[in-house]
Structure formats: structure tokens, C-alpha cells
């Protein structure tokens, strides 16, 4: 199972430094940008992740996001998340309650966030 840990959503002032990452999705409200921590495997664009958690009423909910773009600190587009790298990724919301929007806005990978989100996908 592939697993990503998201530190938080990328703050708007940081996104301005990533035009190669953001321009293709500028008008798409279903795309969310997140700081992604290191992982153990390469993860290609197009991978669909599931989030399973508890909703506000305590019932289990499921949502899906697709990895649509990856970059790093120099705004260089990548065709995968390379294992061992911290990246900024664009995820397209496909279904579910959109819990990724509840992540705090952060300005860098090392900024502490009380909330993290784990995305999982089958390899």
C-alpha cells in the first residue's frame, strides 16, 4: 500500500512561486496543493488515493483524490513523487467530503501543523 503524509495545504503566498505547478489548474476549484513528506516508494502521476476517516456525525466517510502534478522547491515539474523527496503536490478531488480542505495553510515543509492527513493507494 502506498501512503502519503500531508503536512498541510500550501499557503497562497508560497504558491505564487510555483507557476509551473499551478498554471494548468488555475481555474480548477477541485485542485488542492499540499506539502508532502518523504515516502518509501516512487509514486507516479495519476495515482488515485483514498482517505477513510470519520465525518462530523461519527460515521465513516471515504473520499478520493488523484495526484495530478508534482514539483519541488525550484518549481521543476516531475512525473512522479520520487521516494525520499519532500514535494509540493497538486491533488484533484474526485469524490467525498473534501477533508483535505480542512488542513491548515502552511508556508514550508518544516512548519509544524497540528493536523496531518494520510492518503493511501493500492500500488
N, CA, C and O atoms as a GROMACS GRO file, in nm:
protein
  492
    1UNK      N    1   0.084  -0.118   0.000
    1UNK     CA    2   0.000   0.000   0.000
    1UNK      C    3   0.089   0.124   0.000
    1UNK      O    4   0.184   0.134   0.078
    2UNK      N    5   0.057   0.218  -0.087
    2UNK     CA    6   0.126   0.347  -0.092
    2UNK      C    7   0.063   0.439   0.010
    2UNK      O    8  -0.059   0.439   0.029
    3UNK      N    9   0.146   0.518   0.077
    3UNK     CA   10   0.093   0.608   0.178
    3UNK      C   11   0.167   0.740   0.173
    3UNK      O   12   0.290   0.744   0.168
    4UNK      N   13   0.092   0.849   0.175
    4UNK     CA   14   0.149   0.983   0.178
    4UNK      C   15   0.104   1.054   0.304
    4UNK      O   16  -0.011   1.040   0.346
    5UNK      N   17   0.194   1.130   0.365
    5UNK     CA   18   0.158   1.214   0.477
    5UNK      C   19   0.163   1.358   0.429
    5UNK      O   20   0.267   1.406   0.382
    6UNK      N   21   0.050   1.426   0.441
    6UNK     CA   22   0.041   1.566   0.400
    6UNK      C   23   0.059   1.653   0.524
    6UNK      O   24  -0.011   1.635   0.623
    7UNK      N   25   0.153   1.745   0.517
    7UNK     CA   26   0.181   1.835   0.630
    7UNK      C   27   0.075   1.945   0.640
    7UNK      O   28   0.040   1.988   0.749
    8UNK      N   29   0.026   1.989   0.527
    8UNK     CA   30  -0.075   2.094   0.523
    8UNK      C   31  -0.092   2.144   0.381
    8UNK      O   32  -0.017   2.106   0.291
    9UNK      N   33  -0.192   2.229   0.362
    9UNK     CA   34  -0.212   2.292   0.231
    9UNK      C   35  -0.109   2.402   0.212
    9UNK      O   36  -0.068   2.466   0.309
   10UNK      N   37  -0.067   2.422   0.090
   10UNK     CA   38   0.035   2.523   0.060
   10UNK      C   39  -0.029   2.661   0.065
   10UNK      O   40  -0.131   2.686   0.001
   11UNK      N   41   0.032   2.751   0.142
   11UNK     CA   42  -0.019   2.887   0.157
   11UNK      C   43  -0.015   2.960   0.022
   11UNK      O   44   0.076   2.937  -0.057
   12UNK      N   45  -0.113   3.048  -0.004
   12UNK     CA   46  -0.119   3.118  -0.133
   12UNK      C   47   0.007   3.197  -0.167
   12UNK      O   48   0.047   3.201  -0.284
   13UNK      N   49   0.071   3.259  -0.070
   13UNK     CA   50   0.194   3.335  -0.100
   13UNK      C   51   0.305   3.243  -0.148
   13UNK      O   52   0.389   3.285  -0.227
   14UNK      N   53   0.309   3.119  -0.102
   14UNK     CA   54   0.409   3.022  -0.148
   14UNK      C   55   0.374   2.974  -0.288
   14UNK      O   56   0.463   2.959  -0.372
   15UNK      N   57   0.248   2.950  -0.315
   15UNK     CA   58   0.206   2.903  -0.448
   15UNK      C   59   0.244   2.999  -0.559
   15UNK      O   60   0.267   2.956  -0.672
   16UNK      N   61   0.252   3.128  -0.529
   16UNK     CA   62   0.292   3.225  -0.633
   16UNK      C   63   0.431   3.197  -0.688
   16UNK      O   64   0.462   3.237  -0.800
   17UNK      N   65   0.514   3.130  -0.612
   17UNK     CA   66   0.649   3.097  -0.657
   17UNK      C   67   0.653   2.968  -0.739
   17UNK      O   68   0.760   2.922  -0.778
   18UNK      N   69   0.536   2.909  -0.767
   18UNK     CA   70   0.528   2.782  -0.838
   18UNK      C   71   0.435   2.790  -0.959
   18UNK      O   72   0.337   2.716  -0.966
   19UNK      N   73   0.464   2.878  -1.054
   19UNK     CA   74   0.374   2.891  -1.169
   19UNK      C   75   0.367   2.765  -1.256
   19UNK      O   76   0.262   2.736  -1.313
   20UNK      N   77   0.476   2.690  -1.268
   20UNK     CA   78   0.471   2.568  -1.349
   20UNK      C   79   0.378   2.464  -1.289
   20UNK      O   80   0.316   2.386  -1.360
   21UNK      N   81   0.368   2.464  -1.157
   21UNK     CA   82   0.280   2.370  -1.087
   21UNK      C   83   0.135   2.415  -1.094
   21UNK      O   84   0.046   2.333  -1.116
   22UNK      N   85   0.112   2.543  -1.074
   22UNK     CA   86  -0.025   2.592  -1.057
   22UNK      C   87  -0.097   2.633  -1.185
   22UNK      O   88  -0.219   2.622  -1.193
   23UNK      N   89  -0.024   2.680  -1.285
   23UNK     CA   90  -0.089   2.735  -1.405
   23UNK      C   91  -0.187   2.639  -1.473
   23UNK      O   92  -0.295   2.683  -1.513
   24UNK      N   93  -0.154   2.511  -1.487
   24UNK     CA   94  -0.251   2.423  -1.556
   24UNK      C   95  -0.384   2.408  -1.482
   24UNK      O   96  -0.483   2.365  -1.542
   25UNK      N   97  -0.387   2.442  -1.353
   25UNK     CA   98  -0.507   2.420  -1.273
   25UNK      C   99  -0.564   2.550  -1.216
   25UNK      O  100  -0.645   2.548  -1.124
   26UNK      N  101  -0.520   2.661  -1.272
   26UNK     CA  102  -0.556   2.792  -1.217
   26UNK      C  103  -0.706   2.812  -1.198
   26UNK      O  104  -0.748   2.874  -1.100
   27UNK      N  105  -0.787   2.760  -1.288
   27UNK     CA  106  -0.932   2.781  -1.282
   27UNK      C  107  -1.007   2.658  -1.228
   27UNK      O  108  -1.130   2.651  -1.239
   28UNK      N  109  -0.936   2.562  -1.172
   28UNK     CA  110  -1.000   2.439  -1.127
   28UNK      C  111  -1.012   2.438  -0.974
   28UNK      O  112  -0.913   2.416  -0.904
   29UNK      N  113  -1.133   2.462  -0.921
   29UNK     CA  114  -1.151   2.467  -0.776
   29UNK      C  115  -1.140   2.330  -0.708
   29UNK      O  116  -1.136   2.324  -0.585
   30UNK      N  117  -1.133   2.223  -0.786
   30UNK     CA  118  -1.123   2.090  -0.725
   30UNK      C  119  -0.978   2.047  -0.701
   30UNK      O  120  -0.955   1.936  -0.653
   31UNK      N  121  -0.880   2.133  -0.735
   31UNK     CA  122  -0.738   2.100  -0.714
   31UNK      C  123  -0.689   2.165  -0.585
   31UNK      O  124  -0.711   2.284  -0.560
   32UNK      N  125  -0.623   2.084  -0.504
   32UNK     CA  126  -0.568   2.127  -0.375
   32UNK      C  127  -0.418   2.101  -0.378
   32UNK      O  128  -0.374   1.996  -0.425
   33UNK      N  129  -0.340   2.196  -0.328
   33UNK     CA  130  -0.194   2.184  -0.324
   33UNK      C  131  -0.152   2.155  -0.181
   33UNK      O  132  -0.199   2.219  -0.087
   34UNK      N  133  -0.061   2.058  -0.165
   34UNK     CA  134  -0.020   2.018  -0.030
   34UNK      C  135   0.131   1.993  -0.023
   34UNK      O  136   0.194   1.952  -0.121
   35UNK      N  137   0.187   2.020   0.095
   35UNK     CA  138   0.324   1.981   0.125
   35UNK      C  139   0.321   1.833   0.162
   35UNK      O  140   0.249   1.793   0.253
   36UNK      N  141   0.399   1.753   0.090
   36UNK     CA  142   0.400   1.608   0.109
   36UNK      C  143   0.535   1.567   0.168
   36UNK      O  144   0.640   1.605   0.116
   37UNK      N  145   0.530   1.491   0.274
   37UNK     CA  146   0.652   1.445   0.341
   37UNK      C  147   0.716   1.330   0.262
   37UNK      O  148   0.655   1.277   0.169
   38UNK      N  149   0.836   1.293   0.300
   38UNK     CA  150   0.908   1.183   0.233
   38UNK      C  151   0.831   1.053   0.246
   38UNK      O  152   0.760   1.031   0.344
   39UNK      N  153   0.845   0.966   0.145
   39UNK     CA  154   0.786   0.833   0.148
   39UNK      C  155   0.886   0.734   0.093
   39UNK      O  156   0.991   0.772   0.042
   40UNK      N  157   0.854   0.606   0.103
   40UNK     CA  158   0.948   0.499   0.071
   40UNK      C  159   0.945   0.453  -0.074
   40UNK      O  160   1.032   0.375  -0.115
   41UNK      N  161   0.849   0.498  -0.154
   41UNK     CA  162   0.836   0.450  -0.291
   41UNK      C  163   0.815   0.565  -0.388
   41UNK      O  164   0.768   0.672  -0.350
   42UNK      N  165   0.851   0.543  -0.515
   42UNK     CA  166   0.814   0.638  -0.620
   42UNK      C  167   0.664   0.627  -0.641
   42UNK      O  168   0.608   0.517  -0.641
   43UNK      N  169   0.598   0.742  -0.660
   43UNK     CA  170   0.453   0.741  -0.680
   43UNK      C  171   0.424   0.822  -0.806
   43UNK      O  172   0.445   0.944  -0.807
   44UNK      N  173   0.374   0.758  -0.913
   44UNK     CA  174   0.355   0.827  -1.041
   44UNK      C  175   0.232   0.919  -1.040
   44UNK      O  176   0.139   0.901  -0.962
   45UNK      N  177   0.237   1.017  -1.132
   45UNK     CA  178   0.119   1.099  -1.157
   45UNK      C  179   0.004   1.008  -1.196
   45UNK      O  180   0.025   0.903  -1.256
   46UNK      N  181  -0.116   1.048  -1.161
   46UNK     CA  182  -0.234   0.969  -1.194
   46UNK      C  183  -0.275   0.871  -1.086
   46UNK      O  184  -0.384   0.812  -1.094
   47UNK      N  185  -0.192   0.852  -0.985
   47UNK     CA  186  -0.228   0.762  -0.875
   47UNK      C  187  -0.348   0.819  -0.801
   47UNK      O  188  -0.352   0.938  -0.769
   48UNK      N  189  -0.446   0.734  -0.775
   48UNK     CA  190  -0.566   0.775  -0.702
   48UNK      C  191  -0.554   0.728  -0.558
   48UNK      O  192  -0.527   0.611  -0.530
   49UNK      N  193  -0.574   0.823  -0.466
   49UNK     CA  194  -0.563   0.796  -0.323
   49UNK      C  195  -0.700   0.798  -0.259
   49UNK      O  196  -0.789   0.873  -0.299
   50UNK      N  197  -0.714   0.713  -0.158
   50UNK     CA  198  -0.835   0.710  -0.076
   50UNK      C  199  -0.804   0.771   0.060
   50UNK      O  200  -0.694   0.757   0.112
   51UNK      N  201  -0.901   0.837   0.114
   51UNK     CA  202  -0.894   0.885   0.252
   51UNK      C  203  -1.014   0.825   0.322
   51UNK      O  204  -1.128   0.846   0.280
   52UNK      N  205  -0.991   0.752   0.427
   52UNK     CA  206  -1.101   0.697   0.504
   52UNK      C  207  -1.091   0.754   0.644
   52UNK      O  208  -0.987   0.742   0.708
   53UNK      N  209  -1.198   0.815   0.691
   53UNK     CA  210  -1.195   0.875   0.824
   53UNK      C  211  -1.336   0.887   0.878
   53UNK      O  212  -1.430   0.829   0.824
   54UNK      N  213  -1.348   0.961   0.986
   54UNK     CA  214  -1.478   0.980   1.049
   54UNK      C  215  -1.531   1.118   1.015
   54UNK      O  216  -1.458   1.218   1.025
   55UNK      N  217  -1.656   1.125   0.977
   55UNK     CA  218  -1.721   1.252   0.949
   55UNK      C  219  -1.766   1.319   1.078
   55UNK      O  220  -1.745   1.267   1.187
   56UNK      N  221  -1.828   1.435   1.063
   56UNK     CA  222  -1.871   1.515   1.177
   56UNK      C  223  -1.972   1.439   1.264
   56UNK      O  224  -1.977   1.461   1.385
   57UNK      N  225  -2.050   1.351   1.204
   57UNK     CA  226  -2.150   1.276   1.281
   57UNK      C  227  -2.097   1.143   1.332
   57UNK      O  228  -2.173   1.062   1.385
   58UNK      N  229  -1.967   1.118   1.316
   58UNK     CA  230  -1.906   0.995   1.366
   58UNK      C  231  -1.915   0.878   1.270
   58UNK      O  232  -1.862   0.771   1.300
   59UNK      N  233  -1.980   0.895   1.155
   59UNK     CA  234  -1.988   0.787   1.057
   59UNK      C  235  -1.862   0.786   0.971
   59UNK      O  236  -1.801   0.889   0.945
   60UNK      N  237  -1.826   0.666   0.927
   60UNK     CA  238  -1.709   0.653   0.840
   60UNK      C  239  -1.738   0.716   0.704
   60UNK      O  240  -1.845   0.694   0.647
   61UNK      N  241  -1.642   0.793   0.653
   61UNK     CA  242  -1.656   0.854   0.521
   61UNK      C  243  -1.536   0.816   0.436
   61UNK      O  244  -1.429   0.784   0.488
   62UNK      N  245  -1.554   0.819   0.305
   62UNK     CA  246  -1.444   0.790   0.215
   62UNK      C  247  -1.442   0.898   0.108
   62UNK      O  248  -1.547   0.943   0.061
   63UNK      N  249  -1.323   0.940   0.070
   63UNK     CA  250  -1.308   1.036  -0.038
   63UNK      C  251  -1.190   0.995  -0.123
   63UNK      O  252  -1.110   0.912  -0.081
   64UNK      N  253  -1.180   1.051  -0.242
   64UNK     CA  254  -1.072   1.016  -0.334
   64UNK      C  255  -1.010   1.141  -0.393
   64UNK      O  256  -1.078   1.240  -0.422
   65UNK      N  257  -0.878   1.134  -0.411
   65UNK     CA  258  -0.801   1.239  -0.476
   65UNK      C  259  -0.705   1.174  -0.575
   65UNK      O  260  -0.653   1.066  -0.549
   66UNK      N  261  -0.682   1.241  -0.688
   66UNK     CA  262  -0.584   1.192  -0.787
   66UNK      C  263  -0.465   1.286  -0.787
   66UNK      O  264  -0.481   1.409  -0.787
   67UNK      N  265  -0.346   1.230  -0.787
   67UNK     CA  266  -0.222   1.307  -0.797
   67UNK      C  267  -0.208   1.358  -0.940
   67UNK      O  268  -0.194   1.278  -1.032
   68UNK      N  269  -0.212   1.491  -0.959
   68UNK     CA  270  -0.210   1.546  -1.094
   68UNK      C  271  -0.085   1.627  -1.127
   68UNK      O  272  -0.060   1.654  -1.244
   69UNK      N  273  -0.007   1.666  -1.028
   69UNK     CA  274   0.117   1.740  -1.054
   69UNK      C  275   0.209   1.730  -0.933
   69UNK      O  276   0.163   1.720  -0.819
   70UNK      N  277   0.338   1.734  -0.961
   70UNK     CA  278   0.441   1.726  -0.855
   70UNK      C  279   0.550   1.825  -0.888
   70UNK      O  280   0.588   1.841  -1.004
   71UNK      N  281   0.602   1.891  -0.786
   71UNK     CA  282   0.715   1.982  -0.802
   71UNK      C  283   0.800   1.977  -0.677
   71UNK      O  284   0.769   1.906  -0.581
   72UNK      N  285   0.909   2.053  -0.680
   72UNK     CA  286   0.994   2.066  -0.563
   72UNK      C  287   1.030   2.212  -0.548
   72UNK      O  288   0.969   2.297  -0.613
   73UNK      N  289   1.126   2.244  -0.465
   73UNK     CA  290   1.149   2.385  -0.428
   73UNK      C  291   1.188   2.475  -0.545
   73UNK      O  292   1.181   2.597  -0.530
   74UNK      N  293   1.227   2.423  -0.659
   74UNK     CA  294   1.266   2.507  -0.772
   74UNK      C  295   1.159   2.513  -0.882
   74UNK      O  296   1.188   2.554  -0.994
   75UNK      N  297   1.037   2.471  -0.850
   75UNK     CA  298   0.925   2.473  -0.944
   75UNK      C  299   0.952   2.390  -1.068
   75UNK      O  300   0.904   2.422  -1.177
   76UNK      N  301   1.027   2.283  -1.052
   76UNK     CA  302   1.057   2.192  -1.163
   76UNK      C  303   0.949   2.083  -1.168
   76UNK      O  304   0.935   2.008  -1.072
   77UNK      N  305   0.872   2.073  -1.278
   77UNK     CA  306   0.768   1.969  -1.287
   77UNK      C  307   0.831   1.830  -1.287
   77UNK      O  308   0.938   1.809  -1.345
   78UNK      N  309   0.766   1.738  -1.222
   78UNK     CA  310   0.814   1.599  -1.213
   78UNK      C  311   0.700   1.507  -1.254
   78UNK      O  312   0.583   1.542  -1.238
   79UNK      N  313   0.733   1.388  -1.305
   79UNK     CA  314   0.628   1.295  -1.346
   79UNK      C  315   0.595   1.192  -1.239
   79UNK      O  316   0.517   1.099  -1.262
   80UNK      N  317   0.655   1.209  -1.122
   80UNK     CA  318   0.627   1.122  -1.008
   80UNK      C  319   0.676   1.190  -0.881
   80UNK      O  320   0.751   1.288  -0.886
   81UNK      N  321   0.633   1.137  -0.769
   81UNK     CA  322   0.693   1.177  -0.641
   81UNK      C  323   0.808   1.080  -0.620
   81UNK      O  324   0.784   0.961  -0.596
   82UNK      N  325   0.933   1.126  -0.629
   82UNK     CA  326   1.045   1.035  -0.609
   82UNK      C  327   1.057   0.995  -0.462
   82UNK      O  328   1.039   1.078  -0.373
   83UNK      N  329   1.086   0.868  -0.439
   83UNK     CA  330   1.098   0.824  -0.299
   83UNK      C  331   1.209   0.904  -0.229
   83UNK      O  332   1.313   0.934  -0.287
   84UNK      N  333   1.183   0.936  -0.105
   84UNK     CA  334   1.280   1.010  -0.024
   84UNK      C  335   1.276   1.161  -0.042
   84UNK      O  336   1.350   1.232   0.026
   85UNK      N  337   1.191   1.212  -0.130
   85UNK     CA  338   1.183   1.357  -0.154
   85UNK      C  339   1.064   1.418  -0.082
   85UNK      O  340   0.959   1.356  -0.071
   86UNK      N  341   1.081   1.540  -0.034
   86UNK     CA  342   0.968   1.621   0.009
   86UNK      C  343   0.926   1.700  -0.114
   86UNK      O  344   1.009   1.755  -0.186
   87UNK      N  345   0.796   1.705  -0.138
   87UNK     CA  346   0.746   1.768  -0.260
   87UNK      C  347   0.624   1.855  -0.230
   87UNK      O  348   0.564   1.848  -0.123
   88UNK      N  349   0.590   1.936  -0.328
   88UNK     CA  350   0.462   2.005  -0.329
   88UNK      C  351   0.382   1.938  -0.439
   88UNK      O  352   0.427   1.927  -0.553
   89UNK      N  353   0.262   1.893  -0.404
   89UNK     CA  354   0.181   1.817  -0.498
   89UNK      C  355   0.044   1.879  -0.516
   89UNK      O  356  -0.011   1.941  -0.425
   90UNK      N  357  -0.009   1.862  -0.636
   90UNK     CA  358  -0.145   1.902  -0.667
   90UNK      C  359  -0.230   1.776  -0.672
   90UNK      O  360  -0.196   1.680  -0.741
   91UNK      N  361  -0.341   1.779  -0.598
   91UNK     CA  362  -0.435   1.668  -0.593
   91UNK      C  363  -0.570   1.716  -0.643
   91UNK      O  364  -0.619   1.821  -0.601
   92UNK      N  365  -0.631   1.638  -0.732
   92UNK     CA  366  -0.765   1.671  -0.781
   92UNK      C  367  -0.866   1.590  -0.701
   92UNK      O  368  -0.859   1.467  -0.695
   93UNK      N  369  -0.959   1.661  -0.639
   93UNK     CA  370  -1.065   1.597  -0.563
   93UNK      C  371  -1.159   1.526  -0.658
   93UNK      O  372  -1.204   1.585  -0.757
   94UNK      N  373  -1.189   1.398  -0.630
   94UNK     CA  374  -1.277   1.318  -0.716
   94UNK      C  375  -1.412   1.291  -0.651
   94UNK      O  376  -1.515   1.296  -0.718
   95UNK      N  377  -1.412   1.261  -0.521
   95UNK     CA  378  -1.539   1.230  -0.453
   95UNK      C  379  -1.522   1.238  -0.303
   95UNK      O  380  -1.410   1.232  -0.252
   96UNK      N  381  -1.632   1.251  -0.233
   96UNK     CA  382  -1.629   1.252  -0.087
   96UNK      C  383  -1.638   1.392  -0.029
   96UNK      O  384  -1.663   1.488  -0.102
   97UNK      N  385  -1.617   1.404   0.102
   97UNK     CA  386  -1.641   1.530   0.172
   97UNK      C  387  -1.531   1.636   0.165
   97UNK      O  388  -1.551   1.745   0.217
   98UNK      N  389  -1.419   1.610   0.106
   98UNK     CA  390  -1.310   1.707   0.088
   98UNK      C  391  -1.239   1.744   0.219
   98UNK      O  392  -1.221   1.862   0.248
   99UNK      N  393  -1.199   1.646   0.297
   99UNK     CA  394  -1.131   1.674   0.423
   99UNK      C  395  -0.996   1.741   0.402
   99UNK      O  396  -0.944   1.804   0.494
  100UNK      N  397  -0.938   1.727   0.284
  100UNK     CA  398  -0.810   1.793   0.258
  100UNK      C  399  -0.822   1.945   0.275
  100UNK      O  400  -0.726   2.011   0.312
  101UNK      N  401  -0.940   1.999   0.247
  101UNK     CA  402  -0.961   2.143   0.263
  101UNK      C  403  -0.954   2.186   0.410
  101UNK      O  404  -0.938   2.304   0.440
  102UNK      N  405  -0.966   2.090   0.502
  102UNK     CA  406  -0.956   2.120   0.644
  102UNK      C  407  -0.814   2.128   0.695
  102UNK      O  408  -0.791   2.165   0.810
  103UNK      N  409  -0.716   2.092   0.611
  103UNK     CA  410  -0.577   2.102   0.653
  103UNK      C  411  -0.539   2.249   0.669
  103UNK      O  412  -0.588   2.334   0.594
  104UNK      N  413  -0.452   2.280   0.764
  104UNK     CA  414  -0.410   2.420   0.780
  104UNK      C  415  -0.322   2.464   0.664
  104UNK      O  416  -0.256   2.382   0.600
  105UNK      N  417  -0.322   2.594   0.638
  105UNK     CA  418  -0.228   2.652   0.540
  105UNK      C  419  -0.092   2.662   0.607
  105UNK      O  420  -0.080   2.713   0.718
  106UNK      N  421   0.011   2.614   0.538
  106UNK     CA  422   0.147   2.622   0.592
  106UNK      C  423   0.239   2.680   0.486
  106UNK      O  424   0.209   2.674   0.366
  107UNK      N  425   0.351   2.737   0.530
  107UNK     CA  426   0.442   2.805   0.441
  107UNK      C  427   0.568   2.727   0.405
  107UNK      O  428   0.646   2.772   0.321
  108UNK      N  429   0.588   2.610   0.466
  108UNK     CA  430   0.706   2.529   0.434
  108UNK      C  431   0.688   2.389   0.491
  108UNK      O  432   0.599   2.365   0.573
  109UNK      N  433   0.774   2.297   0.448
  109UNK     CA  434   0.765   2.158   0.492
  109UNK      C  435   0.787   2.145   0.642
  109UNK      O  436   0.728   2.058   0.706
  110UNK      N  437   0.870   2.229   0.699
  110UNK     CA  438   0.907   2.214   0.840
  110UNK      C  439   0.815   2.288   0.935
  110UNK      O  440   0.829   2.276   1.056
  111UNK      N  441   0.722   2.365   0.882
  111UNK     CA  442   0.629   2.435   0.969
  111UNK      C  443   0.540   2.333   1.039
  111UNK      O  444   0.482   2.246   0.975
  112UNK      N  445   0.531   2.344   1.168
  112UNK     CA  446   0.454   2.247   1.246
  112UNK      C  447   0.305   2.266   1.224
  112UNK      O  448   0.254   2.378   1.224
  113UNK      N  449   0.239   2.157   1.206
  113UNK     CA  450   0.095   2.156   1.185
  113UNK      C  451   0.034   2.059   1.286
  113UNK      O  452   0.083   1.948   1.303
  114UNK      N  453  -0.071   2.100   1.350
  114UNK     CA  454  -0.138   2.012   1.445
  114UNK      C  455  -0.207   1.900   1.370
  114UNK      O  456  -0.217   1.788   1.420
  115UNK      N  457  -0.255   1.930   1.250
  115UNK     CA  458  -0.331   1.834   1.170
  115UNK      C  459  -0.246   1.784   1.055
  115UNK      O  460  -0.182   1.863   0.985
  116UNK      N  461  -0.245   1.654   1.035
  116UNK     CA  462  -0.186   1.595   0.915
  116UNK      C  463  -0.290   1.502   0.856
  116UNK      O  464  -0.383   1.460   0.925
  117UNK      N  465  -0.276   1.472   0.729
  117UNK     CA  466  -0.370   1.385   0.662
  117UNK      C  467  -0.289   1.276   0.593
  117UNK      O  468  -0.186   1.303   0.531
  118UNK      N  469  -0.336   1.153   0.604
  118UNK     CA  470  -0.270   1.040   0.539
  118UNK      C  471  -0.355   0.996   0.420
  118UNK      O  472  -0.474   0.970   0.435
  119UNK      N  473  -0.292   0.989   0.304
  119UNK     CA  474  -0.358   0.937   0.183
  119UNK      C  475  -0.304   0.797   0.155
  119UNK      O  476  -0.185   0.773   0.170
  120UNK      N  477  -0.391   0.707   0.115
  120UNK     CA  478  -0.348   0.570   0.086
  120UNK      C  479  -0.396   0.530  -0.053
  120UNK      O  480  -0.503   0.570  -0.099
  121UNK      N  481  -0.312   0.448  -0.119
  121UNK     CA  482  -0.347   0.395  -0.251
  121UNK      C  483  -0.290   0.256  -0.264
  121UNK      O  484  -0.189   0.223  -0.202
  122UNK      N  485  -0.356   0.174  -0.344
  122UNK     CA  486  -0.302   0.042  -0.376
  122UNK      C  487  -0.197   0.057  -0.484
  122UNK      O  488  -0.219   0.132  -0.580
  123UNK      N  489  -0.083  -0.011  -0.472
  123UNK     CA  490   0.022   0.002  -0.576
  123UNK      C  491  -0.023  -0.057  -0.709
  123UNK      O  492   0.053  -0.054  -0.806
   0.00000   0.00000   0.00000
